[in-house]
């Protein structure tokens, strides 16, 4: 039929290019999971995770104040120094051992419901600890219950930032991790004064109530991108363990935390061996938190520029060197405060870089599964490292913490060696590290 009869002029037709079925599917899918927006609502998530890290890990870090008080006062008759070390260690261990259960709950209920339940468990742990009359009650409440609550709150948030940021991933993670230092400063100072002016019991209750309110607000602000990323979230993914680079990450994780737990919990009581009082020992812990607040933000920015593995490995090596060169020779209040500030800025870099470095060795969708394995691996070092540190002390000698200091330094040097091997395997020893 001619176009005169139909009124249709072929010259006016719009050419429509042929689209293959596969190309069409790609066009209508969500943005690729490995292309986070690097901003937007991600900045709100940074603030939320900043609060979550602060009101969980920052408060747990203040256990150094409680430990110092427990070690120097007969609060629970018959309890040994090792018993009190297990309370702090069980915080970390319980938080990490919940990883498979948390991943299962995330798949079933989603991020926010799981985190809100963790807020409740967290508050119950602190408040019940204030009524503890025996050591086993303290371990169950301030140790295990607080730790489980911490894990259920914090673990779902660890992968959220990596979903929102790519080029600025380490910077974003550094800012969120700095929350533990900023809030830790507040609680390490206030805990010392609350114990002295109110009581141990009210210090525990106030900590539980105030942190519960803030954690609930932060949880309400969290927003994941699971519908876009579609993470696997396996409780225990054996297939990931077939990768050599994953084992390097796990080795770095174990030795980093073996050294970290010693510095986090021992510096305050080490100050007491130098003749410092309860208040001065609390200031040492405050200086550690101040260093953490400054250092993690700085390291996050530098990591995005120079490479996450390179910077983290350098910080681990420097932490080990400082233990040998500075901590062993810190024999007065001023030098100990300086050491606490400087080492505080780098010794806990692990928490700011573990998610970004894990994202270097697996796809973003596999990140929650790898982090679950990392947390499980970290249970043993977090539970026993401070116990080992206290056992290595020689109270009758002139240098009671010498072996503890050497132990911490060696752990950090081993952690650096694992990251050096990861770098060699991935980019070559002298190659240029390229962040994903």
Secondary structure by P-SEA (a helix, b strand, c coil): ccccccccccccbbbbccccaaaaaaaaccccccccccccaaaaaaaaaaaaaaaaaaaaaaaaaaaaaaaaccccccccaaaaaaaaaaaaaaaccaaaaaaaaaaccccaaaaaaaaaaaaaaaaaaaacccaaaaaaaccaaaaaaaaaaccccccccccccccaaaaaaaaaaaaaaaaaaaaaaaaaaaaacccaaaaaaaaaaaaaaaaaaaaaaccccccccccccccccccccccaaaaaaaaaaaaaaaaaaaaaccaaaaaaaacccaaaaaaaaaaaaaaaaacaaaaaaaaaaacaaaaaaaaaaaaaaaaaccccccccaaaaaaaaaaaaaccccccccaaaaaaacccccaaaaaaaaaaaaaccccccaaaaaaaaccccccccaaaaaaaaaaaaaaaaaaaaaaaaaccccccccccc
